Amino acid sequence: MISLADIKAAYKVVSRVAIETPLLPLKFFDRPETYVKCENLQRAGAFKFRGAYNLIASIAPKMRKSGVVAYSSGNHAQGVALAAKMFGVPACIVMLNQSVPHKVEGTKAFGAEVILGGDSSEKIKTRAEEEAKQRGATLVPPFNHPKIMAGQGTIGLEILKQLPGVKSVVVQIGGGGLSGGIATAIKESKKGVKVFGVEPTGAAKMYESLKKGELVTLPETNTVADGLKPVRASELTFATVRKYVDDLVLVEDDEILDASRHLILKEKLVVEPSGAAAFAAVMFGKLKLPKGPCAIVLSGGNADLKLVLGF
């Protein structure tokens, strides 16, 4: 498992290039002292850039020349593509056949080669592993790596810096790299802060794993939150979430879409469904939050506005 020292080391690397995204109070929401950490405003449009850059920075320069390979539904793809471009190394990204078209185009725009490699997270993972082996390239996984988790955990350090009196943090869970990294940063810095995880009902891999007490692979996932669709977490992220996350709740797709619409239309923040899942849990009263300041992570802003708004 990663430590606070790992996250602080990652911060020294990541803070040179990543935006310290704002922590803004919600203007049109009844709960007082509710803030959003705007990773939708991060480079490449999502938090994923942090972990990708941190891992690629750790690769020996001689190894970097062989390039990197990643697999992703979209946000990790763009984060890796941008980080690779900044280091001047080739990147190949294996994406889902059904990846949001503008996420595919965004990945290509950063100079990466894109392969549509399957219709599930496990299939594109297998294809990416094959590509990395054939090319002699380094695999940059979306969540199952200490450098990735530590990079994402830098968000937790920023929340504590920006809101010293924070009492609770709410974060969505895809593979568990974001939630695990943030939870480690928060709990190892300030133990009294509660950390809550949120998953879509149609992609409840961590929820089911915690319920069973062991890592579970779902037969399939089905959710509007395309960035939260892995069928399986990892031993690393599962162990971290089990240790540090106080509670995990589920939200429905219609709740996620309502939350995304609220953020776009009321708060004037463009947030994709995956990035709005944590806010959905707060908006619909799914969590027993302690009194006092609450920070909700908006993890991405690469929204398909036609899907979210209907036009």
Phi, psi and omega in degrees: 000151179282163181237172175300324178299321178298319182290321177295322176295319178296323181298323178298328180278309188289323184295344178289335187233332182279153174283134168281094189294148183290152171249107191249143174286141174288133185267332185237058181213138189291324184291126178290158176054045177249123186238157176237132177269111195273070175287353170294344179261006179289160175304139185067006171084011180196163180301339189302334180302325183300305182294320180298314181295318181298319180290313182297325178297333183276349180283134179302137182309322180295321179288326181301328183301334179281353176090179180231154176231139179222167174226141189189153171282338179170307186286318175296324178303312181290323178297315179293317181300317180292314180298318178298319178299320180294330178270355179071034180242149179290146180228135173241126182241124174267119183244164178293148175303327183259019177303146179302126185308319183288340174286324175297313181295322177297321178295315178296325182296334177275003174098006182276150169279134181244132174241125173276109195244013178152176185248017176213160181297326181289325179291317180288332175297313180298317180297319180295320178297321177295316181296318180297318180295314181296324185270347187069027184264166178269131178280132177244091184288159184287334182209335188272063178200136181302323180292324176295311181298319180296321177299316178292328180295342178298337175298320178299318178297320180293321178300315180295325178290318185279332183223075186302333181268014183304138180250337180209149177230134181239130185216141178283159181236123170257274174265346177105000179291317179293307182296318180294318179294313180296316181299320178297313180300316183290307187292326180277351176259323188208088192299336183284351181280133178275140177238128182240140176253154181222132175231153171290147177303326182277005179211052190269051185291320180285321177302312181292325179295316179295321180296322182275339181084012177205162184295129183245140172253121179284147177296330178193166173231152181211103181205152176290341179276084189296335179281354182247025190265004177305144179275349184212140172278218174216164178302321181295309183289324178298314180298322182289314179297317180299325181283320194248337183274127187285326180201155179225129181235165181249148176231150179276159180300321181293329176291320178297315179295320177297320179294317178297317179297319178300314182296320181286310189276326183263310185273350179064037178239119179282111183228128179285164180306316179301322182282346183259358185298320180296317178296324179302320180296323178284316182301322183258017171066034182279345186242147172265085183281141173291157176296150178110180186301134178237133177249123179251129182275122171263101196279341182199153182236017181274067189275139167274096188295331177296320179292313186287313187262344178083013177208000000 
